């Protein structure tokens, strides 16, 4: 007895039409070509400076720390706050504050440093940890439609 499924009983699968790969563009022409996104400067480290009057709020929230092994990230920036006006944005990774390395620091220690400082010089880089921060959520939804 043959236990194989008859060929006619296999499901029919329709594949999308073949798309040719994009034409090759020499590297020296890619800088100005519309099909290449060369805007990588948003991911370079930058300095954000904040001055905090006594009793004032920072204007942003952080998450992460040594326990999560991810570093410290900006999880929320209050609109129209000093932090927002200084260019801080959700998805920024805090690399250092006032020359203190924040890449391997306890969350509580990071909060203490940020709350006690009057002048804050933060070295940050945009390193989004969620699709929401990059707008990928919207593009994923568009692809489904």
Secondary structure, DSSP 4 states (H G I P E B T S, - for coil): ---SPPGGGSPP-PPPPP-PPPPP--HHHHTT-TT-----GGGS-EEEEEE--TT---SEEEEEEGGGTSEEEEEEE-TTSHHHHTT--TTEEEEEETTEE-TT--HHHHHHHHHH-SEEEEEEEE---SHHHHTHHHHHHHHH-
